[in-house]
Amino acid sequence: MASHNPPIPPAEDSNLSPREIKYRDSLTSQITSLESTLANLSSQISSTAQKLENPPKSTIQQHIKLLHDFNEIRDVGLHLIGMIADERGVGLKEVLGEFGVTEKD
């Protein structure tokens, strides 16, 4: 990537102290290095993205759909277990234990 800041013409150097010139040159060098790093990382991102089987957005959308489906199924299951607990006149935790469901599930 090309530098976004044009170099300061030498005529303007006369207004700067040697310390300021050294600092400016150091910053210019850092900017050049960072621009090179950015270009390399952008290239790596492009290369990696091309290797993906599915675009990241569709993968995220699929995961959201699967989480939504899971939550709906879990809610139905908990509702049914709650109905069993009510029918038996016992607590929900007792029935969940019978089915091997823990708080972590």
FIKOLZA-1660 file (N, C-alpha, C; in steps of 0.1 Angstrom, whole numbers, plus 5000, padded with zeros to 4 digits):
% residues 105
   i   px   py   pz ch aa at
   1 5008 4988 5000  A  M  N
   1 5000 5000 5000  A  M CA
   1 5009 5012 5000  A  M  C
   2 5005 5022 4993  A  A  N
   2 5012 5034 4992  A  A CA
   2 5009 5043 5004  A  A  C
   3 5019 5051 5008  A  S  N
   3 5017 5059 5020  A  S CA
   3 5007 5070 5017  A  S  C
   4 4998 5073 5027  A  H  N
   4 4987 5082 5025  A  H CA
   4 4992 5096 5027  A  H  C
   5 5003 5098 5034  A  N  N
   5 5008 5112 5037  A  N CA
   5 5020 5114 5028  A  N  C
   6 5019 5125 5020  A  P  N
   6 5031 5128 5011  A  P CA
   6 5043 5133 5020  A  P  C
   7 5055 5129 5015  A  P  N
   7 5066 5133 5023  A  P CA
   7 5067 5148 5024  A  P  C
   8 5073 5153 5035  A  I  N
   8 5075 5167 5037  A  I CA
   8 5086 5172 5029  A  I  C
   9 5084 5182 5021  A  P  N
   9 5095 5187 5012  A  P CA
   9 5107 5192 5021  A  P  C
  10 5119 5190 5016  A  P  N
  10 5131 5194 5024  A  P CA
  10 5131 5208 5028  A  P  C
  11 5125 5217 5020  A  A  N
  11 5125 5231 5024  A  A CA
  11 5118 5233 5037  A  A  C
  12 5108 5225 5041  A  E  N
  12 5101 5226 5053  A  E CA
  12 5109 5220 5065  A  E  C
  13 5120 5212 5062  A  D  N
  13 5128 5207 5072  A  D CA
  13 5135 5218 5080  A  D  C
  14 5137 5230 5073  A  S  N
  14 5144 5241 5080  A  S CA
  14 5136 5246 5092  A  S  C
  15 5123 5243 5092  A  N  N
  15 5115 5248 5103  A  N CA
  15 5114 5238 5114  A  N  C
  16 5120 5226 5112  A  L  N
  16 5120 5215 5122  A  L CA
  16 5134 5214 5129  A  L  C
  17 5133 5210 5141  A  S  N
  17 5146 5208 5149  A  S CA
  17 5151 5194 5144  A  S  C
  18 5163 5191 5147  A  P  N
  18 5168 5178 5143  A  P CA
  18 5161 5167 5150  A  P  C
  19 5157 5169 5163  A  R  N
  19 5149 5159 5170  A  R CA
  19 5135 5157 5163  A  R  C
  20 5129 5168 5159  A  E  N
  20 5116 5167 5152  A  E CA
  20 5117 5159 5139  A  E  C
  21 5128 5162 5132  A  I  N
  21 5130 5155 5119  A  I CA
  21 5132 5140 5121  A  I  C
  22 5140 5137 5132  A  K  N
  22 5143 5123 5135  A  K CA
  22 5129 5116 5139  A  K  C
  23 5121 5123 5147  A  Y  N
  23 5108 5117 5151  A  Y CA
  23 5099 5116 5139  A  Y  C
  24 5099 5126 5130  A  R  N
  24 5090 5125 5118  A  R CA
  24 5095 5113 5109  A  R  C
  25 5108 5112 5108  A  D  N
  25 5113 5101 5099  A  D CA
  25 5110 5087 5106  A  D  C
  26 5110 5086 5119  A  S  N
  26 5107 5074 5126  A  S CA
  26 5092 5071 5124  A  S  C
  27 5084 5081 5125  A  L  N
  27 5069 5078 5123  A  L CA
  27 5067 5074 5108  A  L  C
  28 5073 5080 5099  A  T  N
  28 5071 5077 5085  A  T CA
  28 5075 5062 5083  A  T  C
  29 5087 5058 5089  A  S  N
  29 5091 5044 5088  A  S CA
  29 5081 5035 5094  A  S  C
  30 5076 5038 5105  A  Q  N
  30 5065 5030 5112  A  Q CA
  30 5053 5029 5103  A  Q  C
  31 5049 5040 5097  A  I  N
  31 5037 5040 5089  A  I CA
  31 5039 5030 5077  A  I  C
  32 5051 5031 5071  A  T  N
  32 5054 5023 5060  A  T CA
  32 5054 5008 5064  A  T  C
  33 5060 5005 5075  A  S  N
  33 5060 4991 5080  A  S CA
  33 5046 4987 5083  A  S  C
  34 5037 4995 5089  A  L  N
  34 5024 4991 5092  A  L CA
  34 5015 4989 5080  A  L  C
  35 5018 4997 5070  A  E  N
  35 5011 4996 5057  A  E CA
  35 5014 4983 5050  A  E  C
  36 5027 4979 5051  A  S  N
  36 5032 4966 5046  A  S CA
  36 5025 4954 5053  A  S  C
  37 5025 4956 5067  A  T  N
  37 5018 4945 5075  A  T CA
  37 5004 4944 5071  A  T  C
  38 4997 4955 5069  A  L  N
  38 4983 4955 5066  A  L CA
  38 4981 4949 5052  A  L  C
  39 4989 4952 5043  A  A  N
  39 4988 4945 5030  A  A CA
  39 4990 4930 5031  A  A  C
  40 5000 4926 5039  A  N  N
  40 5002 4911 5040  A  N CA
  40 4990 4905 5047  A  N  C
  41 4984 4911 5057  A  L  N
  41 4973 4905 5064  A  L CA
  41 4961 4905 5055  A  L  C
  42 4959 4916 5047  A  S  N
  42 4947 4916 5038  A  S CA
  42 4949 4904 5028  A  S  C
  43 4961 4902 5023  A  S  N
  43 4963 4891 5014  A  S CA
  43 4960 4878 5021  A  S  C
  44 4964 4876 5033  A  Q  N
  44 4962 4863 5040  A  Q CA
  44 4947 4861 5042  A  Q  C
  45 4940 4872 5045  A  I  N
  45 4925 4871 5047  A  I CA
  45 4918 4867 5034  A  I  C
  46 4922 4873 5023  A  S  N
  46 4917 4869 5010  A  S CA
  46 4920 4855 5007  A  S  C
  47 4932 4851 5009  A  S  N
  47 4936 4837 5006  A  S CA
  47 4928 4827 5015  A  S  C
  48 4927 4830 5027  A  T  N
  48 4920 4821 5037  A  T CA
  48 4905 4821 5033  A  T  C
  49 4899 4832 5030  A  A  N
  49 4885 4833 5026  A  A CA
  49 4882 4824 5014  A  A  C
  50 4891 4824 5005  A  Q  N
  50 4889 4816 4992  A  Q CA
  50 4889 4801 4995  A  Q  C
  51 4896 4797 5006  A  K  N
  51 4897 4783 5010  A  K CA
  51 4884 4778 5017  A  K  C
  52 4876 4787 5022  A  L  N
  52 4864 4783 5030  A  L CA
  52 4854 4776 5021  A  L  C
  53 4848 4766 5027  A  E  N
  53 4838 4758 5019  A  E CA
  53 4825 4767 5017  A  E  C
  54 4822 4775 5028  A  N  N
  54 4810 4783 5027  A  N CA
  54 4814 4797 5031  A  N  C
  55 4808 4807 5025  A  P  N
  55 4811 4821 5029  A  P CA
  55 4808 4823 5044  A  P  C
  56 4816 4831 5051  A  P  N
  56 4814 4833 5066  A  P CA
  56 4799 4837 5069  A  P  C
  57 4793 4846 5061  A  K  N
  57 4780 4851 5065  A  K CA
  57 4770 4839 5064  A  K  C
  58 4771 4831 5055  A  S  N
  58 4761 4820 5054  A  S CA
  58 4763 4810 5065  A  S  C
  59 4776 4808 5069  A  T  N
  59 4779 4799 5080  A  T CA
  59 4773 4805 5093  A  T  C
  60 4775 4818 5095  A  I  N
  60 4769 4824 5107  A  I CA
  60 4754 4823 5107  A  I  C
  61 4748 4825 5096  A  Q  N
  61 4733 4824 5095  A  Q CA
  61 4728 4810 5098  A  Q  C
  62 4736 4800 5093  A  Q  N
  62 4733 4786 5095  A  Q CA
  62 4734 4783 5110  A  Q  C
  63 4744 4788 5117  A  H  N
  63 4746 4785 5131  A  H CA
  63 4734 4792 5139  A  H  C
  64 4730 4804 5135  A  I  N
  64 4719 4810 5142  A  I CA
  64 4707 4802 5140  A  I  C
  65 4704 4797 5128  A  K  N
  65 4692 4789 5126  A  K CA
  65 4692 4777 5134  A  K  C
  66 4704 4770 5135  A  L  N
  66 4705 4758 5143  A  L CA
  66 4703 4761 5157  A  L  C
  67 4709 4772 5162  A  L  N
  67 4706 4775 5176  A  L CA
  67 4692 4778 5179  A  L  C
  68 4685 4785 5170  A  H  N
  68 4671 4788 5171  A  H CA
  68 4663 4775 5172  A  H  C
  69 4666 4765 5162  A  D  N
  69 4659 4752 5162  A  D CA
  69 4662 4745 5175  A  D  C
  70 4674 4745 5180  A  F  N
  70 4678 4738 5192  A  F CA
  70 4669 4744 5204  A  F  C
  71 4669 4757 5205  A  N  N
  71 4661 4763 5216  A  N CA
  71 4647 4760 5215  A  N  C
  72 4641 4759 5203  A  E  N
  72 4627 4756 5202  A  E CA
  72 4625 4741 5207  A  E  C
  73 4633 4732 5203  A  I  N
  73 4632 4718 5207  A  I CA
  73 4634 4717 5222  A  I  C
  74 4644 4724 5227  A  R  N
  74 4647 4723 5242  A  R CA
  74 4634 4728 5250  A  R  C
  75 4628 4739 5245  A  D  N
  75 4617 4745 5252  A  D CA
  75 4605 4735 5252  A  D  C
  76 4603 4728 5240  A  V  N
  76 4592 4718 5239  A  V CA
  76 4595 4707 5249  A  V  C
  77 4608 4702 5249  A  G  N
  77 4612 4691 5258  A  G CA
  77 4610 4695 5273  A  G  C
  78 4614 4707 5277  A  L  N
  78 4612 4712 5290  A  L CA
  78 4597 4713 5294  A  L  C
  79 4589 4717 5284  A  H  N
  79 4575 4718 5286  A  H CA
  79 4569 4704 5289  A  H  C
  80 4573 4695 5281  A  L  N
  80 4568 4681 5283  A  L CA
  80 4572 4675 5296  A  L  C
  81 4585 4677 5300  A  I  N
  81 4589 4673 5313  A  I CA
  81 4582 4679 5324  A  I  C
  82 4579 4692 5322  A  G  N
  82 4571 4699 5332  A  G CA
  82 4557 4693 5334  A  G  C
  83 4551 4689 5322  A  M  N
  83 4538 4683 5323  A  M CA
  83 4539 4670 5330  A  M  C
  84 4549 4662 5328  A  I  N
  84 4551 4649 5335  A  I CA
  84 4552 4652 5350  A  I  C
  85 4560 4662 5353  A  A  N
  85 4562 4665 5368  A  A CA
  85 4549 4669 5374  A  A  C
  86 4541 4677 5367  A  D  N
  86 4528 4681 5372  A  D CA
  86 4519 4669 5374  A  D  C
  87 4519 4660 5364  A  E  N
  87 4510 4648 5365  A  E CA
  87 4514 4639 5376  A  E  C
  88 4527 4638 5379  A  R  N
  88 4531 4630 5390  A  R CA
  88 4531 4637 5404  A  R  C
  89 4530 4650 5403  A  G  N
  89 4529 4658 5416  A  G CA
  89 4543 4659 5422  A  G  C
  90 4554 4659 5414  A  V  N
  90 4567 4660 5419  A  V CA
  90 4574 4672 5413  A  V  C
  91 4586 4676 5417  A  G  N
  91 4593 4687 5412  A  G CA
  91 4599 4685 5399  A  G  C
  92 4601 4695 5392  A  L  N
  92 4607 4694 5378  A  L CA
  92 4621 4688 5379  A  L  C
  93 4629 4692 5389  A  K  N
  93 4643 4687 5391  A  K CA
  93 4643 4671 5392  A  K  C
  94 4633 4666 5399  A  E  N
  94 4632 4651 5400  A  E CA
  94 4630 4644 5387  A  E  C
  95 4621 4650 5379  A  V  N
  95 4619 4643 5366  A  V CA
  95 4631 4646 5356  A  V  C
  96 4637 4657 5357  A  L  N
  96 4648 4660 5349  A  L CA
  96 4659 4650 5352  A  L  C
  97 4661 4647 5365  A  G  N
  97 4671 4637 5370  A  G CA
  97 4668 4623 5364  A  G  C
  98 4655 4620 5364  A  E  N
  98 4651 4606 5359  A  E CA
  98 4655 4605 5344  A  E  C
  99 4655 4616 5337  A  F  N
  99 4658 4616 5323  A  F CA
  99 4673 4619 5320  A  F  C
 100 4681 4620 5331  A  G  N
 100 4695 4622 5330  A  G CA
 100 4699 4637 5325  A  G  C
 101 4690 4646 5328  A  V  N
 101 4692 4660 5324  A  V CA
 101 4697 4667 5336  A  V  C
 102 4709 4674 5335  A  T  N
 102 4714 4682 5346  A  T CA
 102 4713 4697 5343  A  T  C
 103 4716 4705 5353  A  E  N
 103 4715 4719 5351  A  E CA
 103 4724 4724 5340  A  E  C
 104 4735 4717 5338  A  K  N
 104 4745 4721 5327  A  K CA
 104 4739 4719 5313  A  K  C
 105 4729 4710 5312  A  D  N
 105 4724 4707 5299  A  D CA
 105 4714 4718 5295  A  D  C
% end
